[in-house]
């Protein structure tokens, strides 16, 4: 967990030190983001699983002033706590959604989709994820994104939930 906070702090320092007077990257057109994902399980899911981690791709396409439609896909791996066997479990969440920029580079958003288990006999769950974030411009057509979200995966009357953090590099297409 210390590594996660250290990486976040380093990225924040880099982003703030590189900000220059330039146009708002949040609204300059379509962009793709490549990110590192960290998931902190909550509730019953947190009783069984440790920290999850993985990566994701997120595409954004502006459709109106301050509004981007999004599409994302990624991979998350969770390790069961030692008292539950310590096995790892993989998931591929695929979601679509929207981001609304309420200030220059600050956004709120939400996504809906599905989370596919990579395990034999694993289930597919309905996924939903409201979140917030900020983009720090670092070049003419790129930005560092720091986002946080609550994500829930519902299947068979059970919901697995976690707090997700995303640290990404977004670049214009």
Secondary structure, DSSP 4 states (H G I P E B T S, - for coil): -HHHHHHHHHHHHHHHHH--S---GGGSS-EEEEEEEEEEEEHHHHHHEEEEEEEEEEEEEEEETTEEEEEEEEEEEEEE-GGGT--EEEEEEEEEEEEEESSSSEEEEEEEEEEEE-STTPPEEEEEEEEEEEEEEEETTEEEEEEEEEEEEEETTEEEEEEEEEEEEEEE-
